Amino acid sequence: MTHKAKASLSEELSWYESNKRAWLESHSDKFVLIGGKTTVGFFDSYEKAFEAGLGAFGIGTDFLIKQVVEHEPVFVIY
Amino acid sequence: MKYSRSYSRTELRRTGPKITVTIGHPQKAISLAERSHVDLKRPYKVTALIDTGASRTVISPQLAATCGLQKTGEARISSAGHITNRPEFVGAIHFPDQELRSFDPVSLVACPLPEQDVACLLGRDILERWNLTYDGRSGLVEVEE
């Protein structure tokens, strides 16, 4: 199957950016789970957020999992 | 000892330590799909490079599409001197015919890879769970958990 066509997660990323400042105060380093403009919750790990995402949105719908950090890390690959 | 492979010194220097992995959906997604009578794409077996130089585990975009993985975000990636946003997918990594434990679920970044025969780089997010021994003199590579 293919996942529903929200391939860019742009709505969720915009929602994250618009709330990031407040969340840094209250949920720094937690993993936030977002679908559309709905904030499902904050979790201690990516794994727990994913499990909650499956419960909230089911299979086949993309959702955003993002760690709440002030500066977005740059991961060096090669 | 969970994983051990011997190379010639020349081969190890030329190719680096490689391991066969299977990339697929997380077990929780598979279970939910079965209960929902939804078909997911099957896992895919590829060659991975154990890469201490990679801070994250990376798969090729083609592999992400082949496996039909679910996107969960974006990551800023520095590769070949350029910083770009790359999609993150949730998946699972298994080690067929090895005693190594699976990573399930795991976040995977999709990024074009320079080596055609390598579709996955096992980065330091995986290596933080392993004790990796690289003996360049004997060509022996070992992994302990």
Backbone of each chain as ProteinMPNN parsed JSONL, in Angstrom:
{"seq_chain_A": "MTHKAKASLSEELSWYESNKRAWLESHSDKFVLIGGKTTVGFFDSYEKAFEAGLGAFGIGTDFLIKQVVEHEPVFVIY", "coords_chain_A": {"N_chain_A": [[0.828, -1.191, 0.0], [0.316, 2.352, -0.415], [1.183, 5.331, 1.323], [-1.054, 7.871, 2.468], [-1.406, 10.893, 0.565], [0.311, 13.007, 1.865], [2.823, 13.811, 1.495], [4.894, 15.617, 2.057], [4.586, 16.431, 4.651], [4.145, 19.04, 5.266], [2.181, 20.672, 6.467], [2.176, 19.756, 9.088], [4.81, 20.299, 9.825], [4.81, 23.072, 9.686], [3.008, 23.612, 11.714], [4.455, 22.669, 13.867], [6.611, 24.504, 13.85], [5.27, 26.854, 14.436], [4.552, 26.48, 17.03], [6.79, 25.886, 18.399], [8.394, 27.553, 20.049], [6.918, 27.884, 22.411], [6.706, 25.223, 23.193], [9.339, 24.584, 23.72], [9.654, 25.654, 26.186], [8.016, 24.086, 27.773], [8.204, 21.364, 27.03], [10.793, 20.521, 26.386], [13.166, 18.616, 24.591], [11.489, 16.424, 24.429], [9.552, 14.111, 22.384], [7.398, 15.152, 20.005], [4.182, 14.376, 18.753], [2.432, 14.855, 15.834], [-0.405, 15.297, 13.81], [-1.705, 16.626, 10.956], [-3.032, 19.623, 12.063], [-3.137, 18.847, 14.62], [-1.996, 18.279, 17.791], [-0.936, 15.484, 19.193], [0.462, 14.504, 21.408], [3.233, 14.402, 23.783], [6.279, 12.654, 24.079], [8.63, 10.363, 25.584], [10.359, 9.049, 23.915], [11.232, 8.304, 20.489], [10.223, 5.851, 19.691], [8.015, 5.408, 21.397], [6.415, 7.529, 20.637], [5.889, 6.836, 17.995], [4.381, 4.494, 18.329], [2.145, 5.572, 19.59], [1.298, 7.159, 17.491], [0.467, 5.287, 15.582], [-1.713, 4.306, 16.97], [-3.322, 6.568, 17.062], [-3.689, 7.443, 14.404], [-3.755, 5.262, 12.781], [-2.958, 2.821, 10.214], [-1.15, 3.752, 7.33], [-1.45, 6.488, 7.166], [0.416, 9.375, 7.111], [2.284, 10.854, 9.734], [3.791, 13.335, 11.852], [6.745, 13.026, 13.711], [8.693, 14.603, 15.98], [11.567, 15.743, 17.632], [11.639, 18.05, 20.246], [13.639, 20.614, 20.035], [15.907, 23.348, 20.443], [17.83, 24.156, 18.521], [18.032, 22.914, 15.339], [19.515, 19.849, 14.679], [22.382, 19.066, 12.617], [23.069, 16.334, 10.759], [25.896, 14.59, 10.012], [26.784, 12.696, 7.285], [28.449, 11.695, 5.114]], "CA_chain_A": [[0.0, 0.0, 0.0], [1.039, 3.614, -0.332], [0.649, 6.189, 2.366], [-1.87, 8.962, 1.944], [-0.534, 11.857, -0.082], [0.73, 14.203, 2.598], [4.203, 13.358, 1.473], [5.873, 16.558, 2.573], [4.292, 16.74, 6.057], [4.364, 20.483, 5.378], [1.247, 21.244, 7.434], [2.643, 19.383, 10.426], [6.053, 21.015, 10.11], [4.432, 24.465, 9.965], [2.392, 23.608, 13.045], [5.559, 22.544, 14.831], [7.358, 25.761, 13.91], [4.463, 27.909, 15.061], [4.413, 26.186, 18.463], [8.083, 25.439, 18.927], [8.898, 28.411, 21.135], [6.193, 27.536, 23.645], [7.016, 23.842, 23.578], [10.682, 24.548, 24.301], [9.505, 25.985, 27.602], [7.265, 23.077, 28.523], [8.453, 19.974, 26.629], [12.099, 20.462, 25.743], [13.776, 17.293, 24.347], [10.481, 15.386, 24.223], [9.173, 13.85, 20.991], [6.007, 15.545, 19.807], [3.467, 13.669, 17.691], [1.512, 15.795, 15.201], [-1.087, 14.929, 12.573], [-2.392, 17.847, 10.544], [-2.763, 20.65, 13.078], [-3.476, 18.245, 15.91], [-0.877, 17.816, 18.608], [-1.434, 14.309, 19.925], [1.096, 14.435, 22.713], [4.693, 14.474, 23.909], [6.72, 11.328, 24.506], [10.033, 10.303, 25.985], [11.193, 8.437, 22.883], [10.672, 8.171, 19.133], [9.479, 4.588, 19.623], [6.717, 5.589, 22.057], [5.628, 8.437, 19.803], [5.421, 6.07, 16.829], [3.3, 3.607, 18.773], [0.969, 6.428, 19.794], [0.846, 7.591, 16.171], [-0.305, 4.184, 15.0], [-2.99, 4.256, 17.672], [-4.137, 7.744, 16.779], [-3.962, 7.668, 12.981], [-3.876, 4.002, 12.064], [-1.937, 2.477, 9.231], [-1.301, 4.368, 6.015], [-1.523, 7.952, 7.238], [1.67, 9.929, 7.627], [2.242, 11.795, 10.844], [5.109, 13.881, 12.16], [7.366, 12.836, 15.019], [9.833, 15.527, 15.993], [12.083, 16.082, 18.95], [11.549, 19.488, 20.496], [14.971, 21.136, 20.35], [16.031, 24.741, 20.023], [18.595, 24.222, 17.271], [17.902, 21.673, 14.578], [20.851, 19.26, 14.464], [22.808, 18.671, 11.273], [23.677, 15.023, 10.847], [26.914, 14.383, 8.982], [26.692, 11.328, 6.763], [29.719, 11.393, 4.432]], "C_chain_A": [[0.867, 1.248, 0.0], [0.392, 4.476, 0.738], [-0.071, 7.375, 1.753], [-1.001, 10.166, 1.608], [-0.36, 13.137, 0.721], [2.246, 14.136, 2.663], [5.165, 14.328, 2.134], [5.727, 16.784, 4.07], [4.395, 18.245, 6.3], [3.429, 21.123, 6.405], [1.726, 20.968, 8.862], [3.92, 20.144, 10.805], [5.777, 22.494, 10.402], [3.82, 24.597, 11.358], [3.471, 23.517, 14.131], [6.293, 23.88, 14.977], [6.57, 26.854, 14.638], [4.326, 27.698, 16.57], [5.748, 25.916, 19.17], [8.531, 26.259, 20.142], [8.224, 28.058, 22.462], [6.565, 26.135, 24.128], [8.414, 23.71, 24.159], [10.637, 24.845, 25.793], [8.93, 24.81, 28.399], [7.65, 21.631, 28.223], [9.799, 19.822, 25.929], [12.634, 19.028, 25.729], [12.763, 16.157, 24.222], [10.208, 15.215, 22.722], [7.693, 14.166, 20.846], [5.437, 14.772, 18.619], [2.38, 14.586, 17.151], [0.903, 15.159, 13.955], [-1.948, 16.089, 12.14], [-2.017, 18.971, 11.505], [-3.193, 20.148, 14.451], [-2.204, 17.772, 16.599], [-1.39, 16.684, 19.486], [-0.824, 14.239, 21.319], [2.606, 14.506, 22.624], [5.169, 13.183, 24.569], [8.228, 11.347, 24.782], [10.934, 9.758, 24.88], [10.46, 8.434, 21.547], [9.784, 6.937, 19.057], [8.084, 4.738, 20.244], [5.823, 6.514, 21.236], [5.08, 7.708, 18.583], [4.252, 5.167, 17.207], [2.002, 4.403, 18.989], [0.408, 6.91, 18.457], [0.036, 6.522, 15.465], [-1.691, 4.11, 15.65], [-3.915, 5.4, 17.284], [-4.573, 7.824, 15.32], [-4.101, 6.376, 12.184], [-2.751, 3.8, 11.069], [-2.203, 3.256, 7.947], [-1.471, 5.87, 6.016], [-0.223, 8.471, 7.839], [1.405, 10.863, 8.794], [3.669, 12.196, 11.193], [5.522, 13.512, 13.578], [8.618, 13.701, 15.023], [10.277, 15.817, 17.406], [12.101, 17.604, 19.1], [12.922, 19.977, 20.963], [15.092, 22.551, 19.79], [16.722, 24.851, 18.662], [18.499, 22.878, 16.561], [19.289, 21.091, 14.303], [21.119, 19.008, 12.979], [23.559, 17.356, 11.415], [24.642, 14.827, 9.687], [26.905, 12.914, 8.559], [27.978, 10.907, 6.07], [30.23, 12.639, 3.751]], "O_chain_A": [[2.037, 1.192, 0.38], [-0.801, 4.356, 1.015], [0.264, 7.825, 0.657], [0.003, 10.43, 2.27], [-0.816, 14.208, 0.32], [2.865, 14.363, 3.702], [6.161, 13.9, 2.718], [6.656, 17.283, 4.705], [4.699, 18.676, 7.413], [3.842, 22.022, 7.137], [1.682, 21.845, 9.726], [4.089, 20.573, 11.946], [6.427, 23.096, 11.257], [4.078, 25.56, 12.08], [3.406, 24.191, 15.16], [6.561, 24.331, 16.09], [7.14, 27.67, 15.362], [4.017, 28.638, 17.302], [5.8, 25.744, 20.388], [8.991, 25.703, 21.139], [8.88, 27.948, 23.498], [6.718, 25.901, 25.327], [8.664, 22.836, 24.989], [11.463, 24.358, 26.565], [9.31, 24.576, 29.546], [7.45, 20.755, 29.065], [9.913, 19.059, 24.969], [12.56, 18.318, 26.732], [13.152, 15.026, 23.933], [10.581, 16.059, 21.906], [6.843, 13.536, 21.476], [6.117, 14.547, 17.619], [1.514, 15.043, 17.897], [1.61, 14.558, 13.146], [-2.841, 16.502, 12.88], [-0.837, 19.238, 11.735], [-3.564, 20.93, 15.327], [-1.442, 16.972, 16.057], [-2.178, 16.902, 20.406], [-1.517, 13.948, 22.294], [3.181, 14.65, 21.545], [4.54, 12.682, 25.502], [8.973, 12.2, 24.299], [12.145, 9.982, 24.904], [9.235, 8.546, 21.487], [8.722, 6.966, 18.436], [7.096, 4.256, 19.689], [4.613, 6.303, 21.152], [3.938, 7.935, 18.182], [3.256, 5.091, 16.488], [0.915, 3.96, 18.617], [-0.805, 7.052, 18.302], [-0.969, 6.821, 14.821], [-2.699, 3.885, 14.98], [-5.13, 5.229, 17.188], [-5.7, 8.227, 15.03], [-4.525, 6.404, 11.028], [-1.741, 4.504, 11.08], [-3.352, 3.401, 7.529], [-1.623, 6.469, 4.952], [0.184, 8.063, 8.927], [0.403, 11.577, 8.817], [4.626, 11.49, 10.873], [4.749, 13.665, 14.524], [9.494, 13.548, 14.171], [9.457, 16.105, 18.278], [12.521, 18.333, 18.201], [13.314, 19.783, 22.114], [14.458, 22.897, 18.794], [16.25, 25.555, 17.769], [18.845, 21.839, 17.123], [20.146, 21.778, 13.748], [20.199, 18.769, 12.197], [24.571, 17.282, 12.113], [24.25, 14.892, 8.522], [27.007, 12.014, 9.392], [28.544, 9.866, 6.404], [31.286, 12.609, 3.119]]}, "seq_chain_B": "MKYSRSYSRTELRRTGPKITVTIGHPQKAISLAERSHVDLKRPYKVTALIDTGASRTVISPQLAATCGLQKTGEARISSAGHITNRPEFVGAIHFPDQELRSFDPVSLVACPLPEQDVACLLGRDILERWNLTYDGRSGLVEVEE", "coords_chain_B": {"N_chain_B": [[29.941, -13.528, 21.3], [28.339, -12.04, 18.587], [28.402, -11.416, 15.897], [30.621, -12.006, 13.277], [33.106, -11.538, 10.859], [35.451, -12.351, 8.395], [37.787, -10.695, 6.386], [40.016, -10.2, 3.571], [42.926, -8.226, 4.134], [43.202, -6.254, 2.192], [40.686, -6.231, 0.971], [39.023, -5.431, 3.079], [39.986, -2.887, 3.588], [39.36, -1.674, 1.177], [36.534, -1.98, 0.758], [35.286, -1.655, 3.2], [33.565, -2.569, 6.311], [30.895, -4.731, 5.793], [27.45, -5.784, 5.982], [24.681, -7.971, 5.762], [21.38, -6.84, 5.701], [17.88, -6.644, 6.518], [15.366, -4.534, 5.505], [12.362, -3.17, 6.547], [8.86, -2.75, 7.41], [7.976, -1.631, 10.741], [7.267, -4.007, 13.362], [4.962, -3.5, 14.866], [3.441, -1.957, 13.122], [3.042, -3.812, 11.096], [1.523, -5.74, 12.443], [-0.764, -4.239, 13.025], [-1.605, -3.681, 10.431], [-2.257, -6.232, 9.54], [-4.423, -6.837, 11.204], [-6.136, -4.935, 10.243], [-6.57, -5.734, 7.727], [-4.929, -4.778, 5.691], [-2.596, -4.503, 3.088], [0.855, -4.473, 3.289], [3.975, -3.456, 1.844], [6.555, -5.845, 1.227], [9.428, -6.745, 3.271], [12.87, -5.955, 2.455], [15.914, -7.258, 1.384], [19.187, -6.108, 1.734], [22.581, -4.923, 1.169], [24.464, -3.519, 3.75], [26.612, -0.923, 4.891], [28.745, -0.778, 7.603], [29.219, 2.076, 9.242], [31.179, 4.18, 10.766], [31.519, 6.843, 10.361], [29.107, 7.996, 9.843], [26.548, 9.805, 11.303], [23.894, 9.234, 11.539], [21.637, 6.553, 10.686], [21.197, 5.62, 7.37], [19.238, 5.167, 4.453], [18.861, 4.365, 0.969], [16.881, 6.508, -1.156], [15.471, 5.021, -3.043], [15.242, 2.542, -1.825], [13.634, 3.151, 0.369], [11.279, 3.74, -0.998], [10.789, 1.313, -2.299], [10.254, -0.364, -0.159], [8.043, 0.873, 0.805], [7.915, 2.592, 3.021], [6.82, 4.476, 5.893], [6.625, 7.943, 6.12], [7.952, 10.065, 8.62], [9.005, 12.5, 9.188], [11.51, 15.09, 8.801], [15.017, 15.538, 8.291], [18.004, 17.398, 8.842], [20.68, 17.026, 6.797], [24.104, 16.591, 6.302], [25.911, 15.956, 3.566], [28.438, 15.036, 1.347], [29.465, 17.599, 1.521], [27.296, 19.312, 1.4], [24.391, 20.739, 2.897], [21.233, 19.545, 3.361], [17.626, 19.172, 3.557], [16.276, 16.086, 4.35], [14.026, 13.319, 3.89], [12.625, 11.543, 6.677], [11.969, 8.226, 7.657], [9.962, 5.688, 9.222], [10.994, 2.519, 10.184], [12.19, -0.88, 10.215], [15.089, -2.683, 11.123], [16.523, -5.694, 10.41], [18.677, -8.522, 10.962], [19.349, -10.903, 9.017], [20.049, -14.347, 9.429], [21.87, -13.87, 11.391], [22.801, -13.414, 14.839], [22.231, -11.003, 15.875], [20.309, -8.495, 17.506], [17.231, -7.054, 16.388], [16.449, -3.73, 15.175], [13.732, -2.059, 15.964], [10.957, -0.207, 16.411], [12.728, 1.968, 14.102], [14.224, 5.068, 13.239], [14.831, 6.138, 9.981], [16.834, 7.8, 7.665], [16.411, 8.998, 4.407], [18.604, 9.196, 1.77], [20.538, 9.903, -1.077], [23.025, 7.526, -1.937], [26.528, 7.049, -2.378], [27.741, 4.646, -3.204], [26.962, 2.052, -5.374], [26.381, -0.576, -4.698], [25.662, -0.53, -2.087], [22.98, -0.002, -0.04], [22.347, 0.985, 2.355], [23.519, 2.725, 5.166], [24.822, 1.913, 8.204], [24.684, 3.795, 10.896], [25.98, 5.811, 13.649], [23.897, 5.891, 15.447], [22.972, 3.327, 15.488], [25.32, 1.992, 16.119], [25.767, 2.778, 18.723], [24.669, 0.876, 20.284], [26.272, -1.264, 20.047], [29.344, -3.132, 20.398], [31.893, -2.619, 18.443], [34.461, -4.19, 16.714], [37.236, -3.557, 14.796], [39.653, -4.941, 13.102], [42.188, -4.098, 11.376], [44.602, -5.271, 10.723], [44.33, -8.05, 10.688], [42.025, -8.292, 9.247], [39.633, -8.843, 10.418], [36.309, -8.399, 11.459], [34.16, -7.711, 14.097], [31.15, -7.856, 15.981], [29.704, -7.155, 19.029], [26.992, -7.238, 21.344]], "CA_chain_B": [[30.107, -12.915, 19.986], [27.114, -12.121, 17.81], [28.649, -11.309, 14.462], [32.032, -12.012, 12.97], [33.377, -11.786, 9.443], [36.849, -12.157, 8.019], [38.088, -10.181, 5.062], [41.435, -9.97, 3.368], [43.239, -6.843, 4.531], [42.941, -5.367, 1.055], [39.239, -6.122, 0.763], [38.434, -4.643, 4.158], [40.347, -1.482, 3.38], [38.711, -1.16, -0.031], [35.068, -1.952, 0.806], [34.75, -1.401, 4.534], [32.801, -3.694, 6.853], [29.526, -4.798, 5.274], [26.606, -6.781, 6.612], [23.368, -8.077, 5.118], [20.261, -6.43, 6.559], [16.547, -6.592, 5.922], [14.667, -3.294, 5.855], [10.924, -3.332, 6.357], [7.99, -2.015, 8.332], [8.027, -2.068, 12.144], [6.351, -5.104, 13.687], [3.668, -2.969, 15.324], [2.691, -1.559, 11.928], [2.654, -5.051, 10.407], [0.424, -6.346, 13.205], [-1.96, -3.418, 12.824], [-2.041, -3.875, 9.045], [-2.906, -7.554, 9.452], [-5.742, -6.735, 11.837], [-6.971, -4.039, 9.43], [-6.627, -6.319, 6.376], [-4.208, -3.874, 4.786], [-1.354, -5.104, 2.601], [2.065, -3.65, 3.291], [5.052, -4.006, 1.014], [7.378, -6.809, 1.943], [10.783, -6.284, 3.577], [13.822, -6.079, 1.356], [17.262, -7.578, 1.875], [20.215, -5.309, 1.051], [23.89, -4.834, 1.806], [24.686, -2.286, 4.513], [27.978, -0.615, 5.314], [28.884, -0.317, 8.984], [29.87, 3.34, 8.915], [31.4, 5.004, 11.963], [31.516, 8.245, 9.956], [27.73, 8.476, 9.659], [25.926, 10.025, 12.609], [22.557, 8.624, 11.48], [21.47, 5.456, 9.741], [20.68, 6.147, 6.112], [18.913, 4.248, 3.375], [18.675, 5.074, -0.298], [15.469, 6.836, -1.428], [14.851, 3.914, -3.786], [14.903, 1.483, -0.868], [12.463, 3.621, 1.121], [10.106, 3.594, -1.865], [10.562, -0.114, -2.533], [9.672, -0.939, 1.058], [6.804, 1.584, 1.131], [8.008, 3.015, 4.42], [6.006, 5.62, 6.294], [7.405, 9.127, 6.456], [7.616, 10.628, 9.932], [9.629, 13.789, 9.428], [12.636, 15.508, 7.979], [16.258, 15.75, 9.038], [19.033, 18.162, 8.133], [21.762, 16.096, 6.544], [25.287, 17.073, 5.61], [26.543, 14.899, 2.772], [29.255, 15.556, 0.246], [29.702, 19.024, 1.698], [26.069, 20.098, 1.265], [23.372, 20.502, 3.909], [19.896, 19.515, 2.764], [16.588, 18.466, 4.307], [15.987, 14.768, 3.778], [12.899, 12.695, 4.596], [12.832, 10.478, 7.664], [10.949, 7.187, 7.605], [10.023, 4.712, 10.302], [11.166, 1.177, 9.64], [12.839, -1.862, 11.084], [16.296, -3.31, 10.573], [16.778, -7.046, 10.896], [19.954, -9.082, 10.52], [19.04, -12.303, 8.713], [21.112, -15.348, 9.628], [22.779, -13.42, 12.442], [22.174, -13.402, 16.167], [22.074, -9.616, 16.321], [18.935, -8.06, 17.734], [16.677, -6.109, 15.421], [16.099, -2.366, 15.593], [12.327, -2.046, 15.554], [11.092, 0.628, 15.216], [13.914, 2.81, 14.023], [14.104, 6.171, 12.297], [15.774, 6.001, 8.876], [16.881, 8.959, 6.775], [16.624, 8.631, 3.009], [19.578, 10.093, 1.159], [21.28, 9.179, -2.115], [24.282, 6.961, -1.46], [27.476, 7.056, -3.493], [28.118, 3.308, -3.668], [25.793, 1.416, -5.969], [26.059, -1.869, -4.088], [25.293, -0.296, -0.694], [21.697, 0.716, 0.034], [22.119, 1.375, 3.75], [24.674, 2.979, 6.039], [24.499, 1.755, 9.625], [25.395, 4.894, 11.53], [26.328, 5.744, 15.063], [22.702, 5.631, 16.253], [22.966, 1.867, 15.643], [26.584, 1.571, 16.75], [25.78, 3.063, 20.157], [24.228, -0.336, 20.964], [27.198, -2.343, 19.709], [30.796, -3.03, 20.554], [32.418, -2.953, 17.122], [35.912, -4.367, 16.634], [37.742, -3.498, 13.418], [41.075, -5.278, 13.135], [42.698, -3.909, 10.017], [45.774, -6.124, 10.462], [43.899, -9.413, 10.349], [40.832, -8.237, 8.395], [38.493, -9.378, 11.165], [35.318, -7.447, 11.977], [33.286, -8.377, 15.049], [30.155, -7.036, 16.672], [29.088, -7.679, 20.248], [25.92, -6.358, 21.815]], "C_chain_B": [[28.837, -13.099, 19.171], [27.36, -12.108, 16.317], [30.143, -11.239, 14.25], [32.211, -12.283, 11.483], [34.833, -11.468, 9.152], [36.947, -11.674, 6.576], [39.59, -10.344, 4.836], [41.703, -8.52, 3.761], [42.879, -5.867, 3.423], [41.447, -5.141, 0.861], [38.595, -5.239, 1.832], [38.749, -3.162, 3.996], [39.57, -0.881, 2.216], [37.206, -0.987, 0.154], [34.51, -1.485, 2.14], [33.939, -2.583, 5.014], [31.339, -3.66, 6.405], [28.765, -5.939, 5.936], [25.259, -6.793, 5.87], [22.275, -7.72, 6.119], [18.956, -6.578, 5.78], [15.858, -5.339, 6.439], [13.173, -3.503, 5.579], [10.143, -2.485, 7.332], [8.213, -2.501, 9.769], [6.969, -3.142, 12.422], [4.985, -4.591, 14.128], [2.807, -2.501, 14.148], [2.211, -2.79, 11.167], [1.462, -5.689, 11.116], [-0.867, -5.566, 12.994], [-2.509, -3.599, 11.41], [-2.765, -5.211, 8.887], [-4.308, -7.5, 10.052], [-6.705, -5.902, 10.985], [-7.145, -4.558, 8.007], [-6.044, -5.364, 5.335], [-2.906, -4.567, 4.379], [-0.224, -4.086, 2.654], [3.096, -4.295, 2.374], [5.97, -4.873, 1.874], [8.756, -6.216, 2.255], [11.757, -6.638, 2.456], [15.222, -6.283, 1.928], [18.3, -6.812, 1.051], [21.536, -5.428, 1.802], [24.025, -3.482, 2.49], [26.166, -2.153, 4.837], [27.946, -0.153, 6.763], [29.784, 0.921, 8.942], [30.009, 4.213, 10.16], [31.407, 6.493, 11.625], [30.128, 8.831, 9.783], [27.06, 8.624, 11.017], [24.523, 9.451, 12.673], [22.564, 7.461, 10.506], [20.685, 5.945, 8.532], [20.322, 4.987, 5.192], [18.764, 5.055, 2.097], [17.192, 5.412, -0.467], [14.752, 5.719, -2.172], [14.426, 2.804, -2.833], [13.681, 1.884, -0.036], [11.193, 3.438, 0.301], [9.774, 2.123, -2.094], [9.856, -0.76, -1.348], [8.36, -0.249, 1.445], [6.778, 2.104, 2.55], [7.208, 4.294, 4.661], [6.9, 6.776, 6.707], [6.965, 9.675, 7.808], [8.302, 11.967, 10.182], [10.702, 14.114, 8.423], [13.853, 15.707, 8.872], [17.21, 16.559, 8.175], [20.272, 17.281, 8.029], [22.898, 16.81, 5.823], [25.922, 15.896, 4.89], [27.257, 15.537, 1.602], [29.388, 17.072, 0.313], [28.476, 19.904, 1.58], [25.097, 19.731, 2.38], [22.003, 20.613, 3.242], [18.918, 18.86, 3.728], [16.256, 17.17, 3.595], [14.849, 14.125, 4.557], [13.345, 11.605, 5.561], [11.663, 9.5, 7.562], [11.073, 6.318, 8.856], [10.089, 3.328, 9.665], [11.713, 0.234, 10.689], [14.048, -2.425, 10.351], [16.459, -4.669, 11.235], [18.09, -7.548, 10.293], [19.758, -10.566, 10.243], [20.268, -13.191, 8.864], [22.166, -14.888, 10.623], [22.031, -13.435, 13.774], [21.932, -11.985, 16.68], [20.61, -9.256, 16.467], [18.499, -7.034, 16.692], [16.54, -4.722, 16.046], [14.692, -2.117, 15.072], [11.478, -1.414, 16.646], [12.376, 1.431, 15.263], [13.66, 3.896, 12.978], [15.212, 6.06, 11.256], [15.693, 7.241, 7.994], [17.145, 8.462, 5.36], [17.499, 9.668, 2.336], [20.319, 9.305, 0.069], [22.65, 8.742, -1.603], [25.25, 6.799, -2.63], [27.823, 5.678, -4.031], [26.891, 2.56, -4.164], [25.407, 0.113, -5.262], [25.699, -1.741, -2.611], [24.019, 0.542, -0.661], [21.403, 1.212, 1.431], [23.458, 1.638, 4.422], [24.203, 2.816, 7.478], [25.336, 2.76, 10.393], [25.551, 4.732, 13.029], [25.107, 5.626, 15.972], [22.498, 4.126, 16.441], [24.189, 1.434, 16.444], [26.608, 1.847, 18.247], [25.265, 1.866, 20.964], [25.213, -1.481, 20.788], [28.598, -2.042, 20.227], [31.39, -3.538, 19.254], [33.938, -3.058, 17.189], [36.321, -4.43, 15.164], [39.244, -3.746, 13.494], [41.616, -5.216, 11.715], [43.881, -4.797, 9.7], [45.355, -7.513, 10.024], [42.71, -9.421, 9.386], [39.583, -8.73, 9.09], [37.602, -8.234, 11.686], [34.371, -8.216, 12.888], [32.327, -7.366, 15.673], [29.668, -7.799, 17.89], [28.021, -6.691, 20.695], [26.061, -6.108, 23.305]], "O_chain_B": [[28.317, -14.212, 19.08], [26.611, -12.719, 15.554], [30.85, -10.51, 14.946], [31.548, -13.153, 10.917], [35.372, -10.456, 9.601], [36.277, -12.184, 5.678], [40.345, -10.593, 5.776], [40.8, -7.684, 3.72], [42.326, -4.797, 3.673], [40.998, -4.02, 0.62], [37.736, -4.409, 1.534], [37.903, -2.299, 4.231], [39.171, 0.282, 2.263], [36.651, 0.037, -0.246], [33.391, -0.977, 2.206], [33.648, -3.497, 4.244], [30.638, -2.671, 6.619], [29.352, -6.922, 6.388], [24.774, -5.756, 5.417], [22.249, -8.231, 7.238], [18.945, -6.627, 4.55], [15.775, -5.109, 7.645], [12.787, -3.959, 4.502], [10.696, -1.61, 7.999], [8.595, -3.651, 9.985], [5.913, -3.169, 11.788], [3.962, -5.19, 13.797], [1.583, -2.635, 14.18], [1.094, -2.804, 10.65], [0.508, -6.124, 10.472], [-1.933, -6.153, 12.808], [-3.722, -3.662, 11.21], [-3.769, -5.3, 8.181], [-5.259, -8.042, 9.488], [-7.916, -6.124, 10.996], [-7.785, -3.911, 7.177], [-6.599, -5.178, 4.252], [-2.206, -5.142, 5.214], [-0.34, -2.979, 2.129], [3.092, -5.507, 2.157], [6.128, -4.654, 3.075], [9.199, -5.288, 1.578], [11.49, -7.507, 1.626], [15.65, -5.57, 2.835], [18.29, -6.865, -0.178], [21.599, -5.959, 2.911], [23.741, -2.439, 1.901], [26.871, -3.144, 5.03], [27.201, 0.764, 7.109], [30.973, 0.818, 8.639], [29.068, 4.9, 10.555], [31.308, 7.324, 12.529], [29.986, 10.04, 9.594], [27.01, 7.671, 11.794], [24.012, 9.204, 13.765], [23.402, 7.397, 9.606], [19.649, 6.597, 8.662], [21.008, 3.965, 5.155], [18.566, 6.269, 2.133], [16.335, 4.679, 0.028], [13.56, 5.492, -1.959], [13.371, 2.197, -3.012], [12.804, 1.062, 0.23], [10.157, 3.032, 0.829], [8.604, 1.738, -2.082], [8.971, -1.598, -1.519], [7.643, -0.735, 2.319], [5.741, 2.064, 3.212], [6.961, 5.078, 3.745], [7.806, 6.622, 7.526], [5.773, 9.744, 8.108], [8.193, 12.516, 11.278], [10.799, 13.511, 7.354], [13.726, 16.006, 10.06], [17.229, 16.432, 6.95], [20.835, 16.85, 9.036], [22.677, 17.539, 4.856], [26.411, 14.958, 5.52], [26.747, 16.453, 0.956], [29.419, 17.747, -0.717], [28.593, 21.128, 1.652], [24.988, 18.567, 2.765], [21.665, 21.633, 2.641], [19.315, 18.092, 4.605], [15.988, 17.155, 2.394], [14.716, 14.356, 5.759], [14.292, 10.86, 5.308], [10.513, 9.907, 7.401], [12.139, 6.225, 9.464], [9.343, 3.013, 8.737], [11.696, 0.519, 11.886], [14.033, -2.616, 9.135], [16.524, -4.778, 12.459], [18.546, -7.062, 9.258], [19.973, -11.397, 11.125], [21.376, -12.822, 8.474], [23.25, -15.468, 10.684], [20.801, -13.465, 13.821], [21.473, -11.802, 17.808], [19.773, -9.659, 15.658], [19.307, -6.252, 16.19], [16.519, -4.565, 17.267], [14.489, -1.981, 13.865], [11.292, -2.016, 17.703], [13.021, 1.56, 16.304], [12.978, 3.674, 11.977], [16.385, 5.908, 11.599], [14.602, 7.677, 7.623], [18.002, 7.605, 5.145], [17.186, 10.859, 2.328], [20.686, 8.15, 0.288], [23.342, 9.499, -0.922], [24.841, 6.454, -3.738], [28.168, 5.55, -5.206], [25.894, 2.451, -3.45], [24.232, -0.254, -5.236], [25.454, -2.75, -1.95], [23.982, 1.655, -1.186], [20.347, 1.792, 1.681], [24.408, 0.87, 4.266], [23.285, 3.509, 7.917], [26.549, 2.598, 10.528], [25.293, 3.67, 13.596], [25.253, 5.296, 17.149], [21.917, 3.698, 17.438], [24.087, 0.6, 17.343], [27.382, 1.224, 18.975], [25.405, 1.839, 22.187], [25.001, -2.564, 21.333], [28.979, -0.894, 20.458], [31.392, -4.74, 18.99], [34.618, -2.143, 17.655], [35.815, -5.248, 14.396], [40.01, -2.871, 13.899], [41.508, -6.177, 10.953], [44.153, -5.06, 8.528], [45.942, -8.09, 9.108], [42.419, -10.449, 8.775], [38.578, -9.007, 8.437], [38.079, -7.257, 12.264], [33.839, -9.255, 12.499], [32.654, -6.194, 15.86], [29.266, -8.958, 17.787], [28.122, -5.486, 20.465], [25.251, -5.39, 23.89]]}, "name": "protein", "num_of_chains": 2, "seq": "MTHKAKASLSEELSWYESNKRAWLESHSDKFVLIGGKTTVGFFDSYEKAFEAGLGAFGIGTDFLIKQVVEHEPVFVIYMKYSRSYSRTELRRTGPKITVTIGHPQKAISLAERSHVDLKRPYKVTALIDTGASRTVISPQLAATCGLQKTGEARISSAGHITNRPEFVGAIHFPDQELRSFDPVSLVACPLPEQDVACLLGRDILERWNLTYDGRSGLVEVEE"}
